[in-house]
Amino acid sequence: MAITWKISSMDRDLTQGSNENIITTIHWTASDEDADGNTGSSYGSVGVTLVGTPTAYADVTEAMAIGFTKAALGDEQVTAIEEGIASQIEALANPTTASGISW
C-alpha cells in the first residue's frame, strides 16, 4: 500500500509585492486502498509561504504542489496523516464491532 496524495485546489494572491499569482493555501487529499478494497482517506488545507524566486503559477505541477504541502505540514504531521489512513484501513479489514438487528 502506498498513500496517494492529490491536490484539489490552490488559493493564490493575484499580486504579492512585485510577484503575481503566489500560492498561499493548498487544499489536499490523501488516500489508500488495500487489496480487499478497504479504503482510508484524509483531507485538509495548509497555508504555504513560498520563499525565494517563486515558480510561475502556470509552471507548478501537482508533484511540486504535493512537495509544498508536505513541507508545510512537516514530517511529523505527514507521518501522522499516513498512519491515520493505515489505521482506518486496518479497522475496516479487522472489525471489532458490528451493528444490525438479530431477527
C-alpha positions in Angstrom: 0.0 0.0 0.0 1.2 3.5 -0.8 -0.6 6.7 0.2 -1.7 8.7 -2.8 -1.6 12.5 -2.3 -3.7 14.7 -4.6 -4.2 18.5 -4.8 -7.8 19.5 -5.1 -7.3 23.3 -5.2 -4.8 26.1 -4.6 -5.6 29.6 -3.4 -3.3 32.4 -4.5 -2.7 36.1 -4.2 -3.0 37.6 -7.7 -0.5 40.3 -6.7 2.0 40.0 -3.8 4.6 42.8 -3.9 6.2 42.6 -7.3 5.1 39.0 -7.9 1.9 37.7 -9.4 -0.1 34.5 -8.7 1.6 33.5 -5.5 0.2 30.3 -3.9 -0.9 30.9 -0.3 -3.1 27.8 0.6 -3.1 24.3 -0.8 -6.2 22.0 -0.3 -5.1 18.3 -0.4 -6.4 14.8 -0.1 -4.5 11.6 0.8 -5.9 8.1 0.4 -5.0 4.5 0.2 -6.7 1.1 -0.5 -5.7 -2.4 0.4 -6.1 -5.5 -1.9 -9.5 -6.2 -0.4 -10.9 -2.8 -1.3 -10.8 -1.3 2.2 -10.0 2.4 2.0 -8.9 5.2 4.2 -8.5 8.9 3.5 -7.8 12.3 4.9 -8.1 15.8 3.6 -7.2 19.3 4.7 -5.7 22.6 3.8 -2.4 24.1 4.7 -1.0 27.6 4.3 2.2 27.9 2.4 4.9 30.5 2.3 7.0 30.0 -0.8 10.3 31.8 -0.4 12.9 32.8 -2.9 12.1 33.3 -6.5 8.6 31.9 -6.9 7.9 29.4 -9.7 5.4 30.8 -12.2 1.9 29.6 -11.2 1.3 28.1 -14.6 4.5 26.0 -14.2 3.6 24.5 -10.9 2.9 20.8 -11.3 0.9 18.6 -8.9 4.1 16.9 -7.8 5.6 20.3 -6.9 2.4 21.3 -5.0 2.4 18.0 -3.1 6.0 18.8 -2.1 5.0 22.2 -1.0 2.1 20.7 1.0 4.3 18.1 2.7 7.0 20.7 3.5 4.4 23.0 5.1 2.8 20.2 7.1 6.2 18.9 8.3 7.4 15.3 8.5 5.7 14.5 11.8 2.3 15.6 10.6 2.7 13.8 7.2 3.6 10.6 9.1 0.5 11.1 11.4 -1.8 11.6 8.5 -0.4 8.5 6.7 -0.6 6.4 9.9 -4.2 7.5 10.4 -5.1 6.3 6.9 -3.4 3.0 7.6 -5.4 2.7 10.8 -8.7 3.4 9.0 -7.9 0.6 6.6 -6.9 -1.8 9.4 -10.1 -1.1 11.2 -12.2 -2.0 8.1 -10.1 -5.1 7.4 -10.4 -6.3 11.0 -13.6 -5.0 12.5 -14.1 -5.2 16.3 -17.8 -4.1 16.3 -20.9 -4.7 14.2 -24.4 -3.4 14.1 -27.8 -4.7 12.9 -30.8 -6.5 14.3 -30.9 -10.1 15.4 -34.1 -11.1 13.8 
